[in-house]
Amino acid sequence: MFSSATDKWATPPDFFAKLDAEFNFMLDAAADATNAKCARYFTAEDDGLTQDWAGETVWLNPPYGRGITGKWMRKAYEESRKGATVVCLVPARTDTRWFHDYVLGKSEIRFVKGRLKFGGSKSGAPFPSIVVIYRGETI
């Protein structure tokens, strides 16, 4: 599960439930039928990167990987500028371009204590995580 063979990391249900209680998510922007956290969700076939999220309260646990996470974080930031509230669960990779271009100084950042156990795994992820919150401020 925790290898580079997959870029999908299913959100731990209890972790999601706490954030959902705070934000009341309407849309899961990167999911499939087996791991969607909201009644409305975009699959890989729907391509959430090309969809409009304006006016939505969005949960985003994007595919992780070189170049992939940055595309999703750019999309989250851009959609927030159109009024979407977007809450993202991503690896805490503070040394990356996407972090500096689309997160630092542009969002609320919550560092996750410890390592999350994704997809029902018994062991923690091999990386720390952060929650990035874009509050839907239009420009």
FITILUM-36315 format. One line per field, with one value per atom (N, C-alpha, C, O): residue number from 1; x, y, z; residue in three letters. Coordinates in nm, 2 decimals. Example, Ala and Ser with C-alpha at 12.3 -4.5 7.8 and 13.67 -1.06 7.14 Angstrom:
<atoms>
n	c(1  1  1  1  2  2  2  2)
xx	c(1.32  1.23  1.32  1.42  1.28  1.37  1.29  1.34)
yy	c(-0.57  -0.45  -0.33  -0.33  -0.22  -0.11  0.00  0.11)
zz	c(0.78  0.78  0.78  0.85  0.71  0.71  0.79  0.80)
res	c(Ala  Ala  Ala  Ala  Ser  Ser  Ser  Ser)
</atoms>
This chain:
<atoms>
n	c(1  1  1  1  2  2  2  2  3  3  3  3  4  4  4  4  5  5  5  5  6  6  6  6  7  7  7  7  8  8  8  8  9  9  9  9  10  10  10  10  11  11  11  11  12  12  12  12  13  13  13  13  14  14  14  14  15  15  15  15  16  16  16  16  17  17  17  17  18  18  18  18  19  19  19  19  20  20  20  20  21  21  21  21  22  22  22  22  23  23  23  23  24  24  24  24  25  25  25  25  26  26  26  26  27  27  27  27  28  28  28  28  29  29  29  29  30  30  30  30  31  31  31  31  32  32  32  32  33  33  33  33  34  34  34  34  35  35  35  35  36  36  36  36  37  37  37  37  38  38  38  38  39  39  39  39  40  40  40  40  41  41  41  41  42  42  42  42  43  43  43  43  44  44  44  44  45  45  45  45  46  46  46  46  47  47  47  47  48  48  48  48  49  49  49  49  50  50  50  50  51  51  51  51  52  52  52  52  53  53  53  53  54  54  54  54  55  55  55  55  56  56  56  56  57  57  57  57  58  58  58  58  59  59  59  59  60  60  60  60  61  61  61  61  62  62  62  62  63  63  63  63  64  64  64  64  65  65  65  65  66  66  66  66  67  67  67  67  68  68  68  68  69  69  69  69  70  70  70  70  71  71  71  71  72  72  72  72  73  73  73  73  74  74  74  74  75  75  75  75  76  76  76  76  77  77  77  77  78  78  78  78  79  79  79  79  80  80  80  80  81  81  81  81  82  82  82  82  83  83  83  83  84  84  84  84  85  85  85  85  86  86  86  86  87  87  87  87  88  88  88  88  89  89  89  89  90  90  90  90  91  91  91  91  92  92  92  92  93  93  93  93  94  94  94  94  95  95  95  95  96  96  96  96  97  97  97  97  98  98  98  98  99  99  99  99  100  100  100  100  101  101  101  101  102  102  102  102  103  103  103  103  104  104  104  104  105  105  105  105  106  106  106  106  107  107  107  107  108  108  108  108  109  109  109  109  110  110  110  110  111  111  111  111  112  112  112  112  113  113  113  113  114  114  114  114  115  115  115  115  116  116  116  116  117  117  117  117  118  118  118  118  119  119  119  119  120  120  120  120  121  121  121  121  122  122  122  122  123  123  123  123  124  124  124  124  125  125  125  125  126  126  126  126  127  127  127  127  128  128  128  128  129  129  129  129  130  130  130  130  131  131  131  131  132  132  132  132  133  133  133  133  134  134  134  134  135  135  135  135  136  136  136  136  137  137  137  137  138  138  138  138  139  139  139  139)
xx	c(0.08  0.00  0.08  0.06  0.19  0.27  0.39  0.50  0.37  0.48  0.45  0.34  0.54  0.52  0.44  0.42  0.40  0.32  0.18  0.11  0.14  0.00  0.01  0.10  -0.08  -0.08  -0.21  -0.24  -0.29  -0.41  -0.40  -0.34  -0.44  -0.43  -0.57  -0.60  -0.65  -0.78  -0.78  -0.71  -0.86  -0.87  -0.92  -1.02  -0.86  -0.91  -1.05  -1.06  -1.15  -1.29  -1.30  -1.37  -1.24  -1.25  -1.19  -1.24  -1.08  -1.01  -1.10  -1.12  -1.16  -1.26  -1.38  -1.42  -1.43  -1.56  -1.54  -1.63  -1.43  -1.40  -1.40  -1.46  -1.34  -1.33  -1.47  -1.51  -1.54  -1.67  -1.77  -1.85  -1.76  -1.84  -1.82  -1.91  -1.69  -1.66  -1.70  -1.75  -1.68  -1.70  -1.83  -1.87  -1.89  -2.01  -1.98  -2.04  -1.89  -1.85  -1.97  -2.06  -1.96  -2.06  -2.01  -2.09  -1.88  -1.81  -1.68  -1.60  -1.65  -1.52  -1.46  -1.51  -1.36  -1.31  -1.22  -1.19  -1.17  -1.08  -1.11  -1.05  -1.20  -1.24  -1.28  -1.26  -1.32  -1.39  -1.50  -1.52  -1.57  -1.69  -1.66  -1.74  -1.53  -1.49  -1.45  -1.44  -1.41  -1.35  -1.41  -1.36  -1.51  -1.58  -1.63  -1.69  -1.60  -1.64  -1.77  -1.83  -1.82  -1.94  -2.03  -1.98  -2.16  -2.25  -2.21  -2.23  -2.17  -2.12  -1.97  -1.90  -1.92  -1.77  -1.73  -1.81  -1.60  -1.55  -1.45  -1.37  -1.46  -1.37  -1.26  -1.26  -1.17  -1.06  -1.12  -1.07  -1.22  -1.29  -1.36  -1.36  -1.41  -1.47  -1.36  -1.39  -1.24  -1.13  -1.16  -1.19  -1.16  -1.18  -1.10  -1.14  -0.98  -0.90  -0.96  -0.93  -1.06  -1.12  -1.27  -1.33  -1.31  -1.45  -1.45  -1.34  -1.57  -1.59  -1.63  -1.72  -1.56  -1.59  -1.65  -1.68  -1.66  -1.71  -1.83  -1.93  -1.83  -1.95  -1.97  -2.06  -1.88  -1.88  -1.80  -1.71  -1.83  -1.74  -1.68  -1.75  -1.55  -1.49  -1.39  -1.31  -1.40  -1.30  -1.20  -1.25  -1.07  -0.97  -0.86  -0.78  -0.86  -0.74  -0.69  -0.73  -0.61  -0.57  -0.48  -0.42  -0.46  -0.36  -0.22  -0.20  -0.14  -0.01  0.10  0.09  0.19  0.30  0.37  0.31  0.48  0.56  0.48  0.45  0.46  0.39  0.24  0.17  0.18  0.04  -0.02  -0.11  0.04  -0.01  -0.01  -0.11  0.09  0.10  -0.01  -0.06  -0.05  -0.16  -0.29  -0.37  -0.31  -0.44  -0.43  -0.54  -0.32  -0.31  -0.33  -0.39  -0.28  -0.30  -0.45  -0.51  -0.52  -0.66  -0.74  -0.83  -0.70  -0.77  -0.76  -0.85  -0.64  -0.61  -0.70  -0.76  -0.69  -0.77  -0.92  -0.98  -0.97  -1.11  -1.15  -1.26  -1.06  -1.09  -1.11  -1.18  -1.03  -1.04  -1.17  -1.21  -1.24  -1.37  -1.49  -1.60  -1.45  -1.55  -1.57  -1.64  -1.50  -1.51  -1.43  -1.32  -1.48  -1.40  -1.35  -1.42  -1.22  -1.15  -1.06  -0.97  -1.08  -1.00  -0.92  -0.98  -0.79  -0.70  -0.62  -0.57  -0.61  -0.52  -0.41  -0.43  -0.29  -0.17  -0.05  -0.05  0.05  0.18  0.24  0.23  0.30  0.36  0.50  0.60  0.50  0.62  0.65  0.62  0.70  0.72  0.83  0.86  0.91  1.02  0.98  1.07  0.86  0.82  0.77  0.74  0.78  0.73  0.58  0.54  0.50  0.36  0.33  0.24  0.40  0.38  0.40  0.32  0.51  0.55  0.46  0.43  0.42  0.34  0.19  0.13  0.14  -0.01  -0.06  -0.18  0.03  -0.01  0.04  -0.04  0.17  0.23  0.19  0.20  0.12  0.08  -0.05  -0.10  -0.11  -0.23  -0.35  -0.46  -0.32  -0.41  -0.39  -0.29  -0.48  -0.46  -0.40  -0.44  -0.30  -0.23  -0.24  -0.21  -0.28  -0.29  -0.20  -0.22  -0.10  -0.01  -0.08  -0.13  -0.07  -0.13  -0.03  0.08  -0.07  0.02  0.03  -0.07  0.15  0.18  0.16  0.15  0.15  0.13  -0.01  -0.05  -0.08  -0.22  -0.21  -0.11  -0.31  -0.32  -0.42  -0.54  -0.38  -0.46  -0.52  -0.46  -0.64  -0.70  -0.71  -0.71  -0.73  -0.74  -0.61  -0.61  -0.50  -0.37  -0.35  -0.40  -0.27  -0.24  -0.12  -0.10  -0.04  0.07  0.06  -0.02  0.13  0.12  0.19  0.27  0.15  0.20  0.35  0.40  0.43  0.57  0.61  0.72  0.50  0.52  0.43  0.32  0.46  0.37  0.27  0.29  0.15  0.05  0.01  0.04  -0.05  -0.10  -0.24  -0.28  -0.32  -0.45  -0.44  -0.40  -0.47  -0.46  -0.61  -0.69  -0.64  -0.77  -0.77  -0.71  -0.85  -0.88  -1.02  -1.11  -1.04  -1.17  -1.27  -1.37  -1.24  -1.34  -1.35  -1.46  -1.23  -1.23  -1.22  -1.12  -1.32  -1.32  -1.23  -1.22  -1.17  -1.08  -1.16  -1.10)
yy	c(-0.12  0.00  0.13  0.22  0.13  0.25  0.25  0.27  0.22  0.22  0.32  0.37  0.35  0.44  0.37  0.43  0.25  0.18  0.23  0.21  0.31  0.37  0.51  0.55  0.59  0.73  0.76  0.88  0.66  0.67  0.64  0.53  0.73  0.71  0.74  0.86  0.64  0.66  0.73  0.69  0.83  0.91  0.83  0.76  0.84  0.77  0.83  0.95  0.74  0.79  0.88  0.98  0.85  0.93  1.07  1.17  1.07  1.20  1.29  1.41  1.23  1.30  1.35  1.46  1.26  1.30  1.42  1.51  1.44  1.56  1.69  1.79  1.68  1.79  1.82  1.93  1.71  1.72  1.79  1.87  1.76  1.82  1.97  2.05  2.02  2.16  2.23  2.34  2.16  2.22  2.18  2.26  2.07  2.02  2.01  2.09  1.92  1.91  1.87  1.79  1.93  1.90  1.81  1.74  1.82  1.76  1.70  1.76  1.57  1.51  1.52  1.46  1.60  1.64  1.53  1.54  1.43  1.33  1.20  1.17  1.12  1.00  0.89  0.91  0.78  0.68  0.62  0.66  0.53  0.47  0.40  0.39  0.35  0.28  0.37  0.32  0.49  0.58  0.72  0.80  0.75  0.88  0.91  0.83  1.04  1.08  1.17  1.20  1.20  1.28  1.21  1.13  1.24  1.19  1.23  1.15  1.35  1.40  1.39  1.44  1.33  1.32  1.31  1.27  1.35  1.34  1.22  1.21  1.13  1.02  1.06  1.17  0.97  1.00  1.02  1.11  0.95  0.97  1.11  1.17  1.16  1.29  1.40  1.51  1.37  1.46  1.59  1.69  1.58  1.70  1.82  1.93  1.80  1.91  2.00  2.12  1.94  2.02  2.07  2.13  2.03  2.06  2.20  2.25  2.26  2.38  2.35  2.28  2.41  2.39  2.51  2.51  2.62  2.75  2.73  2.66  2.79  2.79  2.66  2.65  2.57  2.44  2.44  2.53  2.35  2.32  2.19  2.08  2.19  2.07  2.00  2.07  1.87  1.79  1.74  1.70  1.75  1.71  1.63  1.69  1.50  1.42  1.37  1.26  1.45  1.42  1.30  1.25  1.25  1.15  1.21  1.33  1.14  1.19  1.14  1.03  1.22  1.18  1.30  1.41  1.28  1.38  1.45  1.39  1.58  1.65  1.65  1.74  1.54  1.53  1.62  1.69  1.61  1.69  1.84  1.91  1.89  2.03  2.07  2.18  1.99  2.02  2.04  2.13  1.95  1.96  2.08  2.14  2.11  2.23  2.36  2.45  2.36  2.48  2.49  2.60  2.38  2.38  2.43  2.51  2.37  2.41  2.56  2.63  2.61  2.75  2.84  2.93  2.80  2.88  2.87  2.97  2.76  2.75  2.83  2.88  2.83  2.91  3.06  3.14  3.11  3.24  3.27  3.39  3.17  3.18  3.16  3.15  3.14  3.13  2.99  2.98  2.89  2.76  2.76  2.82  2.69  2.65  2.52  2.42  2.50  2.38  2.34  2.41  2.21  2.16  2.04  1.94  2.05  1.95  1.87  1.93  1.74  1.66  1.62  1.54  1.66  1.64  1.61  1.64  1.55  1.53  1.66  1.76  1.67  1.79  1.81  1.78  1.84  1.86  2.01  2.07  2.07  2.21  2.26  2.38  2.17  2.20  2.20  2.23  2.18  2.17  2.30  2.39  2.31  2.43  2.45  2.57  2.35  2.36  2.42  2.50  2.38  2.43  2.58  2.66  2.63  2.77  2.85  2.97  2.79  2.87  2.87  2.98  2.77  2.77  2.75  2.75  2.73  2.71  2.81  2.88  2.83  2.92  3.06  3.12  3.12  3.26  3.28  3.39  3.17  3.17  3.09  3.08  3.02  2.93  2.92  2.97  2.85  2.81  2.67  2.59  2.65  2.52  2.46  2.53  2.34  2.26  2.14  2.05  2.14  2.02  1.91  1.93  1.79  1.67  1.61  1.58  1.59  1.52  1.37  1.31  1.32  1.18  1.15  1.24  1.02  0.98  0.91  0.83  0.96  0.90  0.76  0.72  0.68  0.54  0.54  0.54  0.55  0.56  0.42  0.32  0.42  0.30  0.19  0.07  0.21  0.10  0.03  -0.08  0.09  0.03  0.02  0.11  -0.08  -0.09  0.00  0.03  0.04  0.13  0.27  0.28  0.36  0.50  0.52  0.44  0.62  0.66  0.69  0.72  0.67  0.70  0.85  0.89  0.94  1.08  1.15  1.10  1.27  1.35  1.42  1.43  1.46  1.52  1.66  1.69  1.74  1.87  1.88  1.82  1.96  2.00  2.14  2.23  2.17  2.30  2.35  2.28  2.47  2.52  2.65  2.75  2.65  2.77  2.81  2.73  2.93  2.98  3.04  3.10  3.02  3.07  3.22  3.27  3.29  3.43  3.47  3.44  3.54  3.58  3.70  3.78  3.71  3.83  3.93  4.04)
zz	c(0.00  0.00  0.00  -0.07  0.08  0.09  0.00  0.04  -0.12  -0.22  -0.33  -0.33  -0.41  -0.52  -0.63  -0.74  -0.61  -0.71  -0.72  -0.82  -0.62  -0.62  -0.58  -0.50  -0.64  -0.60  -0.52  -0.49  -0.49  -0.42  -0.27  -0.24  -0.19  -0.04  0.02  0.04  0.05  0.10  0.23  0.32  0.24  0.36  0.48  0.47  0.60  0.71  0.75  0.76  0.77  0.79  0.91  0.90  1.03  1.14  1.13  1.18  1.05  1.02  0.94  0.96  0.83  0.75  0.82  0.80  0.91  0.98  1.06  1.07  1.13  1.21  1.12  1.15  1.00  0.91  0.85  0.83  0.82  0.76  0.86  0.81  0.98  1.09  1.09  1.12  1.06  1.06  0.93  0.93  0.81  0.68  0.61  0.52  0.64  0.57  0.42  0.34  0.38  0.24  0.15  0.18  0.03  -0.08  -0.19  -0.26  -0.21  -0.33  -0.29  -0.22  -0.33  -0.32  -0.46  -0.56  -0.48  -0.61  -0.68  -0.80  -0.60  -0.66  -0.59  -0.48  -0.64  -0.57  -0.67  -0.79  -0.62  -0.70  -0.62  -0.50  -0.68  -0.61  -0.48  -0.39  -0.46  -0.34  -0.23  -0.11  -0.26  -0.15  -0.14  -0.06  -0.22  -0.21  -0.07  -0.01  -0.03  0.10  0.09  0.20  -0.02  -0.04  -0.14  -0.23  -0.14  -0.23  -0.38  -0.47  -0.39  -0.52  -0.52  -0.43  -0.63  -0.64  -0.79  -0.87  -0.81  -0.95  -0.95  -0.86  -1.05  -1.06  -1.16  -1.21  -1.18  -1.28  -1.42  -1.49  -1.45  -1.58  -1.59  -1.70  -1.48  -1.48  -1.49  -1.53  -1.44  -1.44  -1.36  -1.42  -1.23  -1.15  -1.18  -1.14  -1.24  -1.28  -1.39  -1.40  -1.46  -1.57  -1.53  -1.61  -1.41  -1.37  -1.29  -1.25  -1.29  -1.21  -1.07  -1.05  -0.97  -0.83  -0.77  -0.65  -0.84  -0.79  -0.70  -0.74  -0.59  -0.50  -0.42  -0.34  -0.43  -0.36  -0.23  -0.22  -0.14  -0.03  -0.06  -0.06  -0.09  -0.16  -0.06  0.01  -0.06  0.00  -0.11  -0.22  -0.08  -0.18  -0.12  -0.04  -0.14  -0.11  -0.25  -0.29  -0.31  -0.45  -0.46  -0.36  -0.58  -0.60  -0.57  -0.60  -0.50  -0.46  -0.56  -0.61  -0.59  -0.68  -0.74  -0.74  -0.80  -0.86  -0.97  -1.07  -0.95  -1.06  -1.04  -1.09  -0.98  -0.97  -0.86  -0.89  -0.74  -0.63  -0.67  -0.63  -0.73  -0.77  -0.86  -0.84  -0.95  -1.04  -0.96  -0.99  -0.87  -0.79  -0.69  -0.67  -0.64  -0.55  -0.63  -0.57  -0.75  -0.83  -0.86  -0.85  -0.89  -0.92  -0.79  -0.80  -0.67  -0.55  -0.52  -0.49  -0.54  -0.52  -0.62  -0.58  -0.74  -0.85  -0.82  -0.84  -0.78  -0.76  -0.64  -0.63  -0.54  -0.42  -0.46  -0.39  -0.56  -0.60  -0.67  -0.69  -0.71  -0.77  -0.67  -0.71  -0.54  -0.44  -0.37  -0.28  -0.42  -0.36  -0.23  -0.22  -0.13  -0.01  -0.04  -0.06  -0.03  -0.06  0.06  0.10  0.11  0.21  0.16  0.11  0.16  0.10  0.20  0.30  0.18  0.26  0.17  0.07  0.20  0.12  0.20  0.32  0.14  0.21  0.25  0.18  0.37  0.42  0.35  0.41  0.22  0.15  0.13  0.02  0.24  0.24  0.15  0.14  0.10  0.01  -0.14  -0.22  -0.17  -0.31  -0.37  -0.30  -0.50  -0.57  -0.54  -0.52  -0.55  -0.53  -0.39  -0.38  -0.29  -0.16  -0.15  -0.10  -0.21  -0.21  -0.31  -0.28  -0.42  -0.52  -0.48  -0.51  -0.42  -0.40  -0.26  -0.23  -0.16  -0.02  0.07  0.14  0.08  0.18  0.15  0.04  0.25  0.24  0.17  0.15  0.12  0.04  0.10  0.05  0.22  0.28  0.43  0.48  0.49  0.63  0.62  0.54  0.71  0.71  0.85  0.95  0.85  0.98  0.96  0.88  1.04  1.05  1.12  1.23  1.07  1.13  1.22  1.18  1.35  1.45  1.41  1.39  1.41  1.38  1.23  1.15  1.20  1.06  1.05  1.13  0.95  0.92  0.88  0.81  0.91  0.86  0.75  0.77  0.62  0.51  0.47  0.49  0.42  0.36  0.45  0.41  0.58  0.67  0.71  0.77  0.67  0.70  0.85  0.93  0.90  1.04  1.07  1.19  0.98  1.00  0.94  0.85  1.00  0.95  0.82  0.78  0.75  0.62  0.63  0.74  0.53  0.53  0.52  0.50  0.54  0.52  0.62  0.65  0.66  0.74  0.65  0.53  0.71  0.63  0.68  0.79  0.59  0.63  0.57  0.47  0.63  0.58  0.54  0.62  0.41  0.35  0.33  0.27  0.38  0.37  0.30  0.33  0.19  0.11  0.14  0.13  0.19  0.24  0.14  0.18  0.01  -0.09  -0.10  -0.12  -0.10  -0.11  -0.26  -0.32  -0.31  -0.45  -0.46  -0.37  -0.58  -0.61  -0.69  -0.73)
res	c(Met  Met  Met  Met  Phe  Phe  Phe  Phe  Ser  Ser  Ser  Ser  Ser  Ser  Ser  Ser  Ala  Ala  Ala  Ala  Thr  Thr  Thr  Thr  Asp  Asp  Asp  Asp  Lys  Lys  Lys  Lys  Trp  Trp  Trp  Trp  Ala  Ala  Ala  Ala  Thr  Thr  Thr  Thr  Pro  Pro  Pro  Pro  Pro  Pro  Pro  Pro  Asp  Asp  Asp  Asp  Phe  Phe  Phe  Phe  Phe  Phe  Phe  Phe  Ala  Ala  Ala  Ala  Lys  Lys  Lys  Lys  Leu  Leu  Leu  Leu  Asp  Asp  Asp  Asp  Ala  Ala  Ala  Ala  Glu  Glu  Glu  Glu  Phe  Phe  Phe  Phe  Asn  Asn  Asn  Asn  Phe  Phe  Phe  Phe  Met  Met  Met  Met  Leu  Leu  Leu  Leu  Asp  Asp  Asp  Asp  Ala  Ala  Ala  Ala  Ala  Ala  Ala  Ala  Ala  Ala  Ala  Ala  Asp  Asp  Asp  Asp  Ala  Ala  Ala  Ala  Thr  Thr  Thr  Thr  Asn  Asn  Asn  Asn  Ala  Ala  Ala  Ala  Lys  Lys  Lys  Lys  Cys  Cys  Cys  Cys  Ala  Ala  Ala  Ala  Arg  Arg  Arg  Arg  Tyr  Tyr  Tyr  Tyr  Phe  Phe  Phe  Phe  Thr  Thr  Thr  Thr  Ala  Ala  Ala  Ala  Glu  Glu  Glu  Glu  Asp  Asp  Asp  Asp  Asp  Asp  Asp  Asp  Gly  Gly  Gly  Gly  Leu  Leu  Leu  Leu  Thr  Thr  Thr  Thr  Gln  Gln  Gln  Gln  Asp  Asp  Asp  Asp  Trp  Trp  Trp  Trp  Ala  Ala  Ala  Ala  Gly  Gly  Gly  Gly  Glu  Glu  Glu  Glu  Thr  Thr  Thr  Thr  Val  Val  Val  Val  Trp  Trp  Trp  Trp  Leu  Leu  Leu  Leu  Asn  Asn  Asn  Asn  Pro  Pro  Pro  Pro  Pro  Pro  Pro  Pro  Tyr  Tyr  Tyr  Tyr  Gly  Gly  Gly  Gly  Arg  Arg  Arg  Arg  Gly  Gly  Gly  Gly  Ile  Ile  Ile  Ile  Thr  Thr  Thr  Thr  Gly  Gly  Gly  Gly  Lys  Lys  Lys  Lys  Trp  Trp  Trp  Trp  Met  Met  Met  Met  Arg  Arg  Arg  Arg  Lys  Lys  Lys  Lys  Ala  Ala  Ala  Ala  Tyr  Tyr  Tyr  Tyr  Glu  Glu  Glu  Glu  Glu  Glu  Glu  Glu  Ser  Ser  Ser  Ser  Arg  Arg  Arg  Arg  Lys  Lys  Lys  Lys  Gly  Gly  Gly  Gly  Ala  Ala  Ala  Ala  Thr  Thr  Thr  Thr  Val  Val  Val  Val  Val  Val  Val  Val  Cys  Cys  Cys  Cys  Leu  Leu  Leu  Leu  Val  Val  Val  Val  Pro  Pro  Pro  Pro  Ala  Ala  Ala  Ala  Arg  Arg  Arg  Arg  Thr  Thr  Thr  Thr  Asp  Asp  Asp  Asp  Thr  Thr  Thr  Thr  Arg  Arg  Arg  Arg  Trp  Trp  Trp  Trp  Phe  Phe  Phe  Phe  His  His  His  His  Asp  Asp  Asp  Asp  Tyr  Tyr  Tyr  Tyr  Val  Val  Val  Val  Leu  Leu  Leu  Leu  Gly  Gly  Gly  Gly  Lys  Lys  Lys  Lys  Ser  Ser  Ser  Ser  Glu  Glu  Glu  Glu  Ile  Ile  Ile  Ile  Arg  Arg  Arg  Arg  Phe  Phe  Phe  Phe  Val  Val  Val  Val  Lys  Lys  Lys  Lys  Gly  Gly  Gly  Gly  Arg  Arg  Arg  Arg  Leu  Leu  Leu  Leu  Lys  Lys  Lys  Lys  Phe  Phe  Phe  Phe  Gly  Gly  Gly  Gly  Gly  Gly  Gly  Gly  Ser  Ser  Ser  Ser  Lys  Lys  Lys  Lys  Ser  Ser  Ser  Ser  Gly  Gly  Gly  Gly  Ala  Ala  Ala  Ala  Pro  Pro  Pro  Pro  Phe  Phe  Phe  Phe  Pro  Pro  Pro  Pro  Ser  Ser  Ser  Ser  Ile  Ile  Ile  Ile  Val  Val  Val  Val  Val  Val  Val  Val  Ile  Ile  Ile  Ile  Tyr  Tyr  Tyr  Tyr  Arg  Arg  Arg  Arg  Gly  Gly  Gly  Gly  Glu  Glu  Glu  Glu  Thr  Thr  Thr  Thr  Ile  Ile  Ile  Ile)
</atoms>
